[in-house]
Amino acid sequence: MQPELEHIAIEASQQSFHFFKRSDTVFLPYWHYHPELELTLIKKGDGTRFVGDSIASFSDYDLVLVGKNLPHHWVSASKIENQEAYIFQFRSSLFRGFTECDAFYTLFEKAKRGLHFFNPSETLIEQIIAFEQLSKISKLSTLIEIIEQLSLDNNFNILASENYLERLQLAGSQAKIAKATNYILEHLDEQLSVNRMAEFTHMVPQSFCRWFKKHSGHSFVSFLNQTRIERVCLLLTTTNTPIQDIAFSCGFESLSHFNRTFKKMKNCSPSEFRKNQK
């Protein structure tokens, strides 16, 4: 997907990095990138996380370090009160003058594909949540401590595929892929066909399929099914809604297709998945 470039005015803020707390009833699609690295903690929320060509569910205390110029967004599955995210945006050059911070650059190199830290310590979480109350100098020293802890943490998953960024650069700039992707996410519970998407993007169906795969790294059907299954998984683990109702609410039109698709992607049935998460 070719995303929107977000301009982060760090210099204008008279700070060496950008930190903010985001509170919303829903995280809307905003497929974007920026030259700054970004560390995001979802304190409260649920939905689907997109980083490069990685598609996965997220829930409370989701912690991800996104490398520079790597497209990303978090999209809520439901509206709840006070979904919260804590976000740090900074340039890698921030630490160039500190020899003690040289080890950070190994972490930043890995983060080019996005890193999901799946078992962050309570101390780290507490530091992030308390960050906005600190003085400016304490914020800088605490950011260094946070990044040091991440650089020593081996409990992470690499998100985007190895050739994603190279493929993205070769694909060229076409802003409408973000519009197409957002349309899919906003209509995930509806019947979405190649013909419907081709009409939306003003293409013939065959051209749309080639174009979508070139820019997203997924075929249209694969992107649609994977996104729907991640939403299903979230509902299986966070609600007691009957599996059949979940399948239909996520856009699957037949239970047989839903069950085949789920088992192919998760290597188990939906009922087994729900049981294993308890």
PADO-697284 format. One record per residue: residue number from 1; z, x, y of N, C-alpha, C in turn. Coordinates in steps of 0.2 Angstrom, whole numbers, plus 2048, in hexadecimal, padded with zeros to 3 digits. Atoms other than C-alpha are relative to their C-alpha. Layout:
<rs>
> i|n.pz|n.px|n.py|ca.pz|ca.px|ca.py|c.pz|c.px|c.py
> NUM|Z|X|Y|Z|X|Y|Z|X|Y
...
</rs>
This chain:
<rs>
> i|n.pz|n.px|n.py|ca.pz|ca.px|ca.py|c.pz|c.px|c.py
> 1|800|804|7FA|800|800|800|800|804|806
> 2|800|7FD|7FA|7FC|806|811|804|7FD|805
> 3|7FB|803|7FC|80B|802|81C|7FF|801|807
> 4|800|7FF|7F9|80F|801|82E|805|806|802
> 5|7FC|7FB|7FE|815|810|837|806|7FE|805
> 6|7FB|802|7FB|826|80D|83F|802|806|804
> 7|7FF|7FB|7FC|82A|817|84E|808|800|802
> 8|7F8|7FF|7FF|83D|81D|84F|801|804|806
> 9|800|7FC|7FA|841|823|860|807|803|800
> 10|7FA|7FC|800|84F|82F|85C|802|804|806
> 11|7FF|7FC|7FA|84D|83A|86B|802|7FB|806
> 12|7FE|805|7FA|84E|82A|877|807|7FE|7FF
> 13|7F9|802|801|85F|826|86F|805|805|802
> 14|7FB|7FA|7FF|866|837|874|805|801|7FA
> 15|7FC|7FF|806|86C|839|862|7FB|804|7FC
> 16|804|7FC|804|866|845|855|7FD|7FD|7FA
> 17|802|805|806|864|837|848|801|7F9|802
> 18|7FF|808|7FF|863|824|847|804|7FD|7FB
> 19|7FC|804|804|870|81A|83F|801|7F9|802
> 20|7FF|807|7FE|872|807|83F|802|7FC|7FA
> 21|7FE|805|805|87A|7F9|835|7FC|7F9|801
> 22|805|806|800|86E|7EA|831|804|7FA|7FC
> 23|7FD|806|803|875|7D9|82E|7FB|7FA|801
> 24|804|806|800|86A|7CA|829|801|7FB|7FB
> 25|7FF|804|805|869|7BB|81F|7FB|801|7FB
> 26|806|7FE|805|859|7C2|817|7FD|806|802
> 27|804|7FB|7FE|850|7D2|817|7F9|7FF|7FE
> 28|807|802|801|83E|7CE|81A|7FB|806|7FF
> 29|804|7FA|802|82F|7D8|814|7FE|804|807
> 30|802|7FC|7FA|82B|7E6|820|7FE|807|7FD
> 31|803|7FA|803|820|7F3|817|7FF|806|805
> 32|800|7FB|7FA|822|803|822|801|807|7FD
> 33|7FE|7F9|802|824|816|822|801|803|807
> 34|7FE|7FC|7FA|82A|823|82F|801|807|7FE
> 35|7FF|7F9|801|82B|836|830|807|802|7FF
> 36|7F9|7FF|801|83E|835|82F|802|7FE|7F9
> 37|7FD|802|806|847|835|81F|805|7FA|801
> 38|7FC|806|7FF|851|825|81C|805|7FF|7FA
> 39|7FA|802|805|862|822|812|802|7F9|802
> 40|7FE|807|800|865|810|80F|805|7FE|7FB
> 41|7FC|803|804|874|808|808|800|7F8|801
> 42|7FF|807|800|874|7F5|804|807|7FF|7FE
> 43|7F9|802|802|886|7F0|805|800|7F9|7FD
> 44|800|807|803|882|7DE|802|7F9|7FD|800
> 45|807|803|800|871|7D6|7FD|7FD|800|7F9
> 46|804|800|807|865|7D3|7EE|7F9|7FF|801
> 47|807|801|7FF|853|7D3|7EC|7FC|806|7FC
> 48|804|7FB|803|845|7DF|7E8|7FE|806|805
> 49|801|7FA|7FC|843|7F1|7EE|7F9|803|7FE
> 50|806|7FD|801|832|7F9|7F1|800|807|803
> 51|800|7F9|7FE|831|80C|7F3|7FA|803|7FD
> 52|807|7FD|802|81F|813|7F2|7FE|7FB|7FB
> 53|802|805|805|819|80B|7E2|805|7FE|7FB
> 54|7FA|802|804|82A|808|7DB|802|7F9|802
> 55|7FE|807|7FF|82F|7F6|7D9|807|7FF|7FC
> 56|7FA|800|804|841|7F3|7D4|805|7FB|803
> 57|7FB|805|7FD|850|7E6|7D7|805|804|803
> 58|7FA|7FC|7FC|85E|7EB|7E3|805|7FA|800
> 59|7FA|805|7FF|86F|7E3|7E5|805|804|804
> 60|7FA|7FD|7FC|880|7E8|7ED|800|808|7FE
> 61|7FF|7F9|801|882|7FB|7F0|7FA|804|7FD
> 62|806|7FC|802|870|800|7ED|7FF|806|805
> 63|800|7FA|7FC|86F|812|7F4|7F9|804|7FF
> 64|806|7FC|801|85E|81A|7F7|7FE|804|806
> 65|803|7FB|7FB|857|829|800|7F9|800|800
> 66|807|800|7FF|845|827|806|7FD|806|804
> 67|803|7FA|7FD|83B|836|80A|7FB|7FE|806
> 68|805|801|7FA|830|838|81A|7F9|7FD|7FE
> 69|806|804|801|821|82D|81B|7FF|7FD|7F9
> 70|800|804|806|825|824|80B|801|7F9|801
> 71|800|807|7FF|821|812|80C|806|7FC|7FC
> 72|7FA|803|804|830|806|808|802|7FA|804
> 73|7FC|805|7FD|839|7F6|80B|804|7FC|7FB
> 74|7FC|804|804|846|7EB|804|7FF|7F9|801
> 75|802|807|7FE|842|7D8|802|805|7FC|7FC
> 76|7FA|805|803|850|7CB|7FF|7FD|7FB|7FB
> 77|802|806|805|84F|7BF|7F0|802|7FA|802
> 78|7FD|807|7FE|85A|7B2|7F8|803|801|807
> 79|7FD|800|7F9|862|7AE|809|808|7FF|7FF
> 80|7F9|800|801|875|7B2|809|803|802|807
> 81|7FD|7FF|7FA|881|7B4|817|801|808|801
> 82|7FE|7F9|7FE|882|7C6|81F|7FE|805|7FA
> 83|803|7FB|804|877|7D0|814|800|807|804
> 84|7FF|7FA|7FC|87B|7E2|81A|7FD|806|7FD
> 85|803|7F9|802|873|7F3|81A|802|805|805
> 86|7FE|7FA|7FC|878|804|821|7FB|805|7FF
> 87|807|7FC|800|869|80F|826|801|806|804
> 88|800|7F9|7FC|868|821|82B|7F9|802|800
> 89|807|7FD|800|857|828|831|801|806|804
> 90|7FF|7FA|7FD|856|83A|835|7FA|805|7FE
> 91|805|7FC|802|849|848|835|803|806|7FC
> 92|7FD|7FA|804|84B|857|829|802|806|804
> 93|7FF|7FA|7FC|84A|863|837|807|800|803
> 94|7FA|800|7FD|85B|85D|83D|805|805|7FD
> 95|7FC|7FB|803|863|869|831|7FE|807|800
> 96|803|7FA|801|858|878|833|804|806|803
> 97|7FC|7FA|7FD|864|882|83E|806|802|7FC
> 98|7F9|7FF|804|872|881|831|7FE|803|7F9
> 99|801|7FD|806|870|88E|823|804|7FC|7FA
> 100|7FC|803|805|87E|885|81A|7FD|7F9|7FD
> 101|804|807|802|872|875|819|7FA|802|7FC
> 102|806|7FF|803|864|87E|810|7FF|7FC|7FA
> 103|800|803|806|868|876|800|7FD|7F8|801
> 104|802|807|7FF|864|865|808|7F8|7FF|7FF
> 105|807|801|801|851|869|807|7FE|7FF|7F9
> 106|801|802|806|851|868|7F5|800|7F9|7FF
> 107|7FF|808|800|857|856|7F6|7FB|7FD|804
> 108|805|803|7FC|84B|852|804|7F9|801|7FC
> 109|807|7FF|803|83C|859|7F9|800|7FA|7FA
> 110|7FF|805|806|842|84D|7EA|7FF|7F9|804
> 111|800|806|7FD|843|83F|7F7|7F9|7FE|802
> 112|807|802|7FE|831|83F|7FB|7FD|7FA|7FB
> 113|802|806|804|82F|833|7EC|806|7FA|800
> 114|7FB|804|800|83F|82A|7F0|805|801|7FB
> 115|7FB|7FF|805|850|82C|7E7|805|7FA|801
> 116|7FB|805|801|85B|81E|7E1|806|803|7FD
> 117|7FA|7FE|803|86D|823|7DF|804|7FA|7FD
> 118|7FE|805|804|874|818|7D1|807|800|7FF
> 119|7F9|800|801|886|81D|7D1|804|803|806
> 120|7FD|7FC|7FA|88C|822|7E3|807|7FF|7FF
> 121|7F9|800|800|89E|826|7E5|803|7FB|805
> 122|7FD|804|7FB|8AA|81B|7ED|801|803|807
> 123|7FF|7FD|7FA|8AE|828|7FA|7F9|800|804
> 124|807|800|7FC|89B|829|7FF|7FF|7F9|803
> 125|801|807|7FE|89A|816|800|805|7FF|806
> 126|7FB|801|7FB|8AA|816|80B|7FE|804|806
> 127|802|7FC|7FB|8A3|824|816|7FA|7FC|804
> 128|806|803|7FD|893|81A|819|802|7FA|804
> 129|7FE|807|7FD|89B|809|81D|804|802|806
> 130|7FB|7FF|7FA|8A8|811|829|7FC|804|805
> 131|804|7FB|7FB|89A|81C|832|800|7FD|807
> 132|801|802|7F9|897|811|841|806|800|804
> 133|7FA|800|7FC|8A9|812|846|802|807|803
> 134|7FE|7F9|7FE|8A9|825|848|7FD|802|807
> 135|803|7FD|7F9|8A6|830|858|7FA|803|7FE
> 136|807|7FD|801|895|838|85A|801|806|7FC
> 137|7FF|7FA|804|89B|849|854|802|7FF|7F9
> 138|7FE|801|807|8A4|842|845|7FA|7FD|7FC
> 139|806|803|804|894|838|841|7FC|806|7FD
> 140|804|7FB|802|88A|848|840|803|804|7FA
> 141|7FD|7FD|806|897|851|835|800|7FC|7FA
> 142|800|804|806|898|842|82A|7FA|7FF|7FD
> 143|806|800|803|886|841|828|7FE|806|7FC
> 144|800|7FA|804|886|853|822|803|7FF|7FA
> 145|7FC|801|806|893|84E|816|7FD|7FC|7FB
> 146|803|805|805|88A|83F|80F|7FA|803|7FD
> 147|806|7FD|803|87A|849|80D|802|806|7FB
> 148|7FD|7FB|805|884|857|804|802|7FD|7FA
> 149|7FE|803|806|88B|84B|7F8|7FA|7FD|7FC
> 150|806|802|803|87A|844|7F4|7FC|806|7FD
> 151|803|7FA|803|873|856|7F1|803|802|7FA
> 152|7FC|7FE|806|880|858|7E4|800|7FB|7FB
> 153|7FF|806|804|87E|847|7DC|7F9|800|7FB
> 154|805|800|805|873|848|7CC|7FE|7F9|7FD
> 155|801|807|802|874|835|7C9|7FB|7FC|804
> 156|805|803|7FC|864|830|7D1|7FA|7FF|7FB
> 157|807|802|802|853|828|7CC|7FB|802|805
> 158|805|7FF|7FB|843|82E|7D4|7FB|7FA|7FF
> 159|802|806|800|83A|81F|7D9|7F8|800|800
> 160|807|800|800|827|821|7DE|7FD|805|7FB
> 161|803|7FC|805|81B|828|7D2|7FE|807|803
> 162|801|7FA|7FE|816|83A|7D3|7FA|801|805
> 163|806|7FF|7FC|805|838|7DA|7FF|7FA|806
> 164|801|806|7FB|809|829|7E6|7FE|802|807
> 165|801|7FE|7FA|809|832|7F6|7F9|803|801
> 166|807|7FE|800|7F9|83B|7F2|7FB|7FB|800
> 167|805|806|800|7F0|82B|7EE|800|7FC|806
> 168|7FF|803|7FA|7F7|823|7FD|7FC|803|806
> 169|803|7FD|7FB|7F0|830|808|7F8|800|7FF
> 170|807|800|801|7DF|830|800|7FD|7F9|801
> 171|802|807|800|7DE|81D|801|7FE|7FE|808
> 172|802|802|7F9|7DD|81D|814|804|7FB|803
> 173|7FC|805|7FD|7E5|812|821|7FD|7F9|800
> 174|802|807|800|7E3|7FF|81E|806|7FC|801
> 175|7FA|804|7FF|7F0|7F5|826|801|7FA|7FD
> 176|7FF|807|803|7EC|7E5|81E|803|800|7F9
> 177|7FD|800|806|7F3|7EB|80D|807|7FD|801
> 178|7FA|802|7FE|804|7E8|815|801|7F9|800
> 179|801|807|7FF|7FF|7D7|81A|7FF|7FC|7F9
> 180|801|803|807|7F9|7D3|808|806|800|7FC
> 181|7FA|800|804|808|7D9|800|806|7FC|802
> 182|7FB|804|7FD|814|7D0|80C|7FE|7F9|7FE
> 183|802|807|802|80A|7C0|808|802|7FF|7F9
> 184|7FE|800|807|80D|7C3|7F5|807|7FE|800
> 185|7F9|800|800|81F|7C5|7F8|803|7F9|803
> 186|7FE|806|7FD|821|7B6|803|7FE|7F9|7FC
> 187|803|805|804|817|7AB|7F6|801|801|7F9
> 188|7FF|7FE|807|81E|7B2|7E6|801|7FA|7FB
> 189|7FF|806|805|823|7A1|7DF|7FB|7FB|800
> 190|806|804|800|812|79A|7E2|7FB|803|7FB
> 191|805|7FE|804|802|79B|7D8|7FC|805|804
> 192|804|7FB|7FC|7FA|7AB|7DE|7FB|803|7FB
> 193|806|7FE|804|7E9|7AF|7D7|7FC|805|804
> 194|804|7FB|7FD|7DD|7BD|7DA|7FB|7FC|805
> 195|805|804|7FC|7D1|7B0|7E2|804|7FE|807
> 196|7FC|802|7FA|7DF|7AA|7EE|801|806|804
> 197|7FF|7FA|7FC|7E3|7BC|7F3|7FA|803|803
> 198|806|7FE|7FD|7D1|7C0|7F5|7FE|7FC|806
> 199|801|804|7FA|7CF|7B2|801|804|802|806
> 200|7FC|7FE|7FB|7DE|7B7|80A|7FE|806|804
> 201|802|7F9|7FD|7D8|7C9|80D|7F8|800|802
> 202|807|800|7FE|7C6|7C3|810|7FC|805|7FC
> 203|804|7FC|804|7BF|7CC|801|7FD|7FC|7FA
> 204|802|804|806|7B6|7C7|7F1|805|803|7FB
> 205|7FA|7FE|804|7C2|7C8|7E2|7FF|807|7FD
> 206|800|7F9|803|7BB|7D8|7DA|802|805|805
> 207|7FE|7FB|7FB|7BC|7E1|7EA|807|800|802
> 208|7F8|800|7FF|7CE|7DB|7ED|804|804|7FB
> 209|7FD|7FD|806|7D3|7E1|7DC|800|808|801
> 210|801|7F8|7FF|7CC|7F3|7DF|804|802|806
> 211|7FD|7FE|7FA|7D3|7F4|7F0|808|7FF|800
> 212|7F8|800|801|7E5|7EE|7EC|802|805|7FB
> 213|7FD|7FB|805|7E7|7FA|7DD|7FF|807|804
> 214|801|7FA|7FD|7E0|808|7E8|806|802|805
> 215|7FB|800|7FB|7ED|805|7F5|807|7FF|7FE
> 216|7F9|802|803|7FC|7FF|7EB|802|804|7FA
> 217|7FE|7FD|807|7FB|809|7DB|801|7FB|7FB
> 218|800|805|805|7FC|7F9|7D2|7FA|7FB|800
> 219|805|805|800|7EF|7EC|7CC|804|7FA|803
> 220|7FD|806|7FD|7F2|7DB|7D5|805|7FD|7FB
> 221|7FC|804|805|7F8|7D3|7C5|806|804|7FE
> 222|7FA|7FC|801|804|7E2|7C1|805|7FF|805
> 223|7FC|800|7FB|80B|7E2|7D2|804|7F9|800
> 224|7FD|806|7FF|80E|7CF|7D2|805|7FF|7FA
> 225|7FC|802|806|815|7CE|7C0|807|805|801
> 226|7FA|7FC|800|821|7DD|7C3|805|7FE|806
> 227|7FC|803|7FA|827|7D6|7D4|804|7FA|7FD
> 228|7FD|806|802|82A|7C5|7CC|806|802|7FA
> 229|7FB|7FE|805|833|7CD|7BD|807|803|803
> 230|7FA|7FD|7FD|83F|7D7|7C8|804|7FB|803
> 231|7FD|806|7FD|843|7C7|7D1|804|7FC|7FA
> 232|7FD|803|806|846|7BF|7C0|807|803|7FE
> 233|7FA|7FC|802|852|7CD|7BB|806|7FF|804
> 234|7FB|801|7FB|85C|7CB|7CB|804|7F9|7FE
> 235|7FE|807|801|85E|7B8|7C8|804|800|7F9
> 236|7FC|800|807|863|7BB|7B5|807|803|801
> 237|7F9|7FC|800|871|7C7|7BA|805|7FD|805
> 238|7FB|802|7FB|878|7BE|7C9|801|7F8|800
> 239|7FF|807|800|876|7AB|7C5|800|7FE|7F8
> 240|800|803|806|878|79F|7B6|7FB|7FB|7FF
> 241|806|805|800|868|796|7B9|7FC|801|7FA
> 242|803|800|806|85F|792|7A9|7F9|804|801
> 243|806|7FB|800|851|79F|7A5|7FA|7FD|801
> 244|807|804|7FF|843|792|7A5|800|7FF|807
> 245|800|801|7F9|848|78D|7B7|7FF|806|804
> 246|802|7FA|7FD|848|79F|7BC|7F9|802|800
> 247|807|7FE|801|837|7A2|7B5|7FC|7FC|805
> 248|805|804|7FC|82F|794|7BE|802|801|807
> 249|7FF|7FF|7F9|838|797|7CE|7FD|807|803
> 250|803|7F9|7FE|831|7A9|7CE|7F9|800|7FF
> 251|808|800|800|81F|7A3|7CC|7FD|800|7FA
> 252|803|801|806|81C|7A3|7BA|7FF|7F9|7FE
> 253|802|807|802|812|794|7B4|801|7FE|7F9
> 254|7FF|802|807|815|795|7A2|806|805|7FD
> 255|7FB|7FC|803|824|79B|797|7FE|805|7FC
> 256|803|7FB|804|819|7A4|78B|7FE|806|804
> 257|802|7FB|7FC|812|7AE|798|805|804|803
> 258|7FA|7FC|7FD|822|7B2|7A0|804|804|7FB
> 259|7FC|7FC|805|82B|7B7|790|7FC|806|7FE
> 260|804|7FB|802|81C|7C2|78B|801|806|806
> 261|800|7FB|7FB|81C|7CB|79C|807|803|801
> 262|7F9|7FD|7FF|82F|7CD|79D|801|805|7FA
> 263|7FF|7FB|806|830|7D5|78B|7FC|806|801
> 264|805|7FA|800|821|7E0|78F|803|805|806
> 265|7FD|7FB|7FB|82A|7E7|79F|807|802|7FF
> 266|7F9|7FE|801|83C|7E7|79A|802|801|7F9
> 267|7FF|7FF|807|83B|7E9|787|805|7FC|7FD
> 268|7FB|805|803|846|7DA|783|7FE|7F9|803
> 269|801|806|7FE|846|7C8|785|804|7FE|807
> 270|7FC|802|7FA|84D|7BF|795|807|7FF|7FE
> 271|7F9|801|803|85C|7B9|78B|804|806|7FE
> 272|7FC|7FA|802|860|7CA|784|801|804|806
> 273|7FF|7FC|7F9|85E|7D2|796|807|7FD|803
> 274|7FA|803|7FC|86B|7C5|79D|806|802|7FC
> 275|7FA|7FE|804|877|7C8|78E|802|807|801
> 276|7FE|7F9|7FF|876|7DB|790|803|802|807
> 277|7FE|7FE|7F9|87A|7DA|7A3|807|7FD|801
> 278|7F9|803|7FF|88B|7D1|7A0|805|805|7FD
</rs>
